[in-house]
């Protein structure tokens, strides 16, 4: 718009046609939006151009000069100022549409509506100013309501966002306080950071306060996790040193031939290994392989030795089975002395034969003891029947005990351990009979 008295290019019909009709249903902020006719359709209703070219607009308060037209006839000038009025209508319609669609900032729309309303009294236009004023007043009211609604929505959104960040900060504090699930807890804290970034609308002061709480909790968790793993590393170093000691001993005794004692020690070493705890992963695996290697070496040697011995002892077992057949045929009830004498020879031969495979010891020894008990029971029965001879038998048994003990002492002094053990076993057998005889004397 130019000052009065200066020529202004006429606007095209496309420029003066409103983008959205003022009375359109789709653009009304509310159902009571006042309709304003386009001035360009009948500009003479709202103004005139006098003989000297002054353009007037008619309103309820009378006429008001809005400009001057010197570029052509009066009708063209009046139409020009009417199109300017239609431009104001277009602006108002656009604001109404923007408010209705909630596409923009209602506060900006309110500012624009107020600017239009404030400039209407001095606007260099020709049209229904009163109706447009009513429409703009209504538009301002609608915009103010929209501003209020937007403000309330922002407050609700801010409150919701604040509550979400408050919950995230509290969750982080809970994790920092007592969680020992280090990896899941660490992953969750990282996820909280991502969630935090997506939450908008919290005022800066509150956001900074909540972030400080979260950051403090995260730092506390990281310190506690770091202390835990540092302590775990120390424990693993101690475990590594202890397991190294166990490995050294296991390798040192792997060549031992003290089969029973060494096997027992390996069992103890295994228990100590478990009690030592975990060493660092690579070291733990390496040490375990060495430990198992030493243990396997010992037990493989022991198994090979026992298998070799068992093969040798199998012949002994066959010999002892033959003796058992002979022993089990003894009849102490028919001839106790003969049975006792024959049993003694069998026992001597038994000891001379030597060891048998381990899995046969209980069976064979059990059968021999059964024969010995049968002979002893027969002897006891006879002692009870022959009391006058009891004292002589006691003296005889004592003499035999002393005789075998002397033989054992002589054999041991000569370095013959096997004969010493045989004599001691015979002495023990006669000592049992002596004890039985003495008991019979005491209770007759």
Residue, then its C-alpha position, 0 to 999 in steps of 0.5 A: x500500500x502506498x501513501x495517498x496521492x501516489x499511483x499503485x499498480x492494480x492487483x490481479x484477480x488471482x491476488x485478490x481472491x481469498x485462499x479460503x472463503x471467509x464464511x467457509x465451514x472448514x475454516x471457522x474456529x467456532x460455529x459463531x464466526x461472523x461472515x464478512x462479504x468480499x468488498x471487491x464484489x460490490x465495492x460501492x456499498x462500502x466507499x466512494x471516490x470524489x471528484x478530486x480522487x480522494x477515496x473514502x470508506x463508509x463506516x458506522x461512524x461516518x466516512x474516512x479518507x483512506x487514500x487517493x486514486x489518480x491512475x484511472x476512473x473512480x471505479x478502478x480506484x474503488x475496486x483497488x481499495x476493495x481488493x486490499x480489504x479482501x486481502x485482510x479477509x484472506x489473512x483472517x481466513x488463514x489465521x482461522x484455518x491455522x487455529x482450526x487445524x492446530x498447525x502452528x503456534x496459537x500464540x503467533x496466530x493471536x499476535x497476528x490477529x491482534x495486529x490486524x485488529x489494531x491496524x483496522x481503524x487506520x487501514x487504507x481499505x474499502x469494505x465492511x470494516x465493522x463486520x471485519x472488526x467483529x470477525x477479528x474480535x472473535x478470532x482473537x477470542x478463539x486464539x486466546x482460548x487456543x493459547x490457553x489450551x496450548x499452555x495447559x497441554x504444554x504444562x501437562x506435557x511438561x509434568x508428564x515429562x518431568x514425572x518420566x525423568x523423575x522415575x528414571x532418576x529414581x530407578x537409577x538410584x535404586x540400581x546404584x543402591x543395591x543391584x549386583x547384576x552388573x551387566x544387566x544393570x549397566x545395560x539398563x543405565x545406558x538404556x536410561x540415557x537413550x530414553x532420557x534424550x527422547x523426553x522433551x519439554x522439561x524446564x531447564x532447571x528441573x531437567x538439570x536437577x534430575x540429570x544431576x541425580x541420575x549422573x550421581x547414581x550412575x557414578x555411584x554404581x560405576x564406583x561400586x561395580x569397579x570396586x567389586x571387580x577390583x576385589x574380584x581381580x584380587x581374589x583371582x590373583x590369590x586363587x591363581x597363586x594358591x592353584x599354582x602351589x597345588x599344581x606344583x605339588x601335584x606335578x611333584x608327586x606324580x612319579x610317587x609309588x606310594x600308591x595309597x598315600x599319594x592317591x589320598x593326597x590327590x583327593x585332598x588336593x582336589x578339595x583344596x583346588x575347589x576351595x581356592x576359588x576362580x583364578x583369571x580365566x586363561x590362567x585358571x584353564x592352563x593351571x587346571x590342565x596341568x593339575x589334571x595332567x599330573x593327576x592322570x599321570x599318577x593314576x595311570x601309573x598306579x593302574x598299570x602297576x596294579x594291573x601288572x600285579x593283579x596278573x601276577x597275583x591271579x596265579x596266587x589266587x589259584x593256589x589259595x583256591x586249592x588250599x581252600x578246597x583242602x581246608x574246607x574238607x577238614x572235619x574237626x569234629x572227627x579229629x580235632x588235632x589232625x584238623x588243627x595241624x593240617x590247618x596250621x600247615x595250610x595257613x603257613x602255605x597261605x602266607x608263603x603264597x603271597x598276595x592275590x588280586x584286590x577284588x579277590x581278597x575279601x572272598x578268599x580271606x573270608x572262606x579261610x576265616x570260616x574254616x578257622x572259626x569252625x576249627x576254633x569252635x570245635x576246639x572250644x567245645x572239646x576244651x569244655x568237655x576236657x576240663x582236667x587237661x585245660x591247664x596243660x593246654x593253656x601252658x601248651x598254647x602259651x609255649x607256642x605263642x612264645x615260640x612263634x614270637x621268638x621266631x618272629x623276633x629272630x626273623x625280623x633281626x635277620x631282615x626276613x620280613x615275610x617270615x617275621x610276619x608269618x610267625x607273628x600271624x601264627x603267634x596271634x592265632x595261638x594267642x587267641x586260642x590261649x585266651x580262649x583256653x584261659x577263659x575256659x579255665x576261669x569260667x569252669 
